[in-house]
Structures are given as C-alpha cells and as structure tokens.
C-alpha cells in the first residue's frame, strides 16, 4: 500500500500574512496616505524609534526638515506604528560614515533573506511582497530597521 505524499509547508508559513497598512510606499521613499505624498528621503528627518516589548509595537518618527527645498504646507511630522510585532531587527550603521547620515532614509522596502537579494529590496508598482519578507527601512548610514508585524498605521501631523 503506497502512502499518500503530503504537501510540504515552509516552517512558520502560517504565522506570516501580508501586513495591513493604511498607507503605501511608492518608489521606496514616498509615504502616501489619502491626500499626502511625503518624501521621507528629502523632506523629513528621522527622529527616533520606540519598541515596546509589552505592547508588541514599534513606532518610528520623522520631523519635517528645515531645508529651504521643503515645500510650504508639508506636514510637520509623521509617525508609523507597527502593531502585533512578531520580529524586530536592527542592523548597525557603518561606523565609517558620519552621524549626519543617521536621520536620512535611503529606502523603505523589504529585507529578504535570500541569496538573490542584497540589502533592502523595493517592490515594483502592483508587485506584492512575499509575506515572509520583513518591512525594512535602511538609512544612508547603512543602518537598517526591519520588522514583521500584523499591521502598520501612519499618523500625519499637519
């Protein structure tokens, strides 16, 4: 009697589902929510992260840059809160780069633990990320914040 072969399921595959967001990331630097399209690379400076083990949340905060290139009417700040965090990673900065690069994002994309990917990957419009990929923000200093969570919400303060 032959045994029926059962399909193989990747370990922990059932734990991962696409993160629900109330915003989109376009071209790896623009946070888009309703009427706002915020350039996190050029118009905002990263301020801080707050990770709560107890609440399983990670909050990332940016403040509008004082640069003369920032358009009038650009919101004052934006905070992205990740909820029901399952995994959180911080990859250290490149010690050879100046600390002035710590507040400027390079891209907002995905950290992929596969041989073909180097660093943070940005998806094309209409492309859905693999649910096992971690949402990742890499900075000009080389630092990377990566998170796997159930949802993410952006709060924009005018």
HELIX and SHEET records of a PDB file:
HELIX    1   1 UNK A   13  UNK A   15  5                                   3    
HELIX    2   2 UNK A   99  UNK A  101  5                                   3    
SHEET    1   A 5 UNK A  20  UNK A  21  0                                        
SHEET    2   A 5 UNK A 151  UNK A 157  1                                        
SHEET    3   A 5 UNK A  77  UNK A  83 -1                                        
SHEET    4   A 5 UNK A  57  UNK A  64 -1                                        
SHEET    5   A 5 UNK A  44  UNK A  52 -1                                        
SHEET    1   B 3 UNK A  24  UNK A  26  0                                        
SHEET    2   B 3 UNK A  30  UNK A  33 -1                                        
SHEET    3   B 3 UNK A  36  UNK A  39 -1                                        
SHEET    1   C 5 UNK A  87  UNK A  91  0                                        
SHEET    2   C 5 UNK A 144  UNK A 148 -1                                        
SHEET    3   C 5 UNK A 134  UNK A 139 -1                                        
SHEET    4   C 5 UNK A 105  UNK A 111 -1                                        
SHEET    5   C 5 UNK A 120  UNK A 121 -1                                        
END                                                                             
